[in-house]
Amino acid sequence: FISLNHDMTLPEFKFIWYMEYSHRMWGRVVGLAYILPAAYFWRRGWLSRPLKGRVLALCGLVCFQGLLGWYMVKSGLEEKPDSYDIPRVSQYRLAAHLGSALVLYSASLWTGLSLLLPQHKVQRETKQLLRLRQYAHGTTALIFVTALSGAFVAGLDAGLVYNSFPKMGERWIPDDLLAFSPMLRNIFENPTTVQFDHRILGIASVTAVTALYLFSRKIPLPRRTRMAVTSLLAVACVQ
């Protein structure tokens, strides 16, 4: 209010406050939804030794995620007397918060599905099947990096710099792509470069998913695996 939003009314502030409050409360509910059943199952002896390790890791991730969220929000509340920019949280902490959430969600989904669905037994590990698995892991990593680059776009409001596609303004490659020094700083702090990287990574992710789908069509796969690859392509197109 002091730095920027001088005309903000109390109802407008309450709207922002309740959004943040609801997010924190929801996070705490998620934490309880992990920890309370985990403690109950543990006490009843329903968890195997390997599963106990997973459960401890997931509960630890939940707590770490909440701590990281506080650390991120704190960066947006710090006084910056030498900066007249719009108050915002650190894009680095925002990316870390999002990244840990993706890891937590993926690990939870993987653990749940591994318990609910029996693992397929492959007759023999062919070279094509091994390549498909390796390519799937590489695609996963690419999608993860793309999502993290989106956090940098959000943290720097980089989406406001250019709003045309596929060109950025009138050019394919903007003039100010490497405006910051040293050069490496552009990747994380230059809004133009951050948006450019996010576009390239997004296109690369969709291309990788499409290639994964086309490659999977050449291999005899279980029905469940084929459905998963097809669903992945559908979600990538929607995204």
Salt bridges, closest charged atoms under 4 A:
GLU20 OE2 - ARG24 NE 2.79
GLU78 OE2 - LYS74 NZ 3.45
ASP85 OD2 - ARG88 NH1 2.83
GLU125 OE2 - ARG133 NH1 2.31
ASP157 OD2 - ARG88 NH2 3.00
ASP175 OD1 - ARG171 NE 2.99
GLU189 OE1 - ARG185 NE 2.67
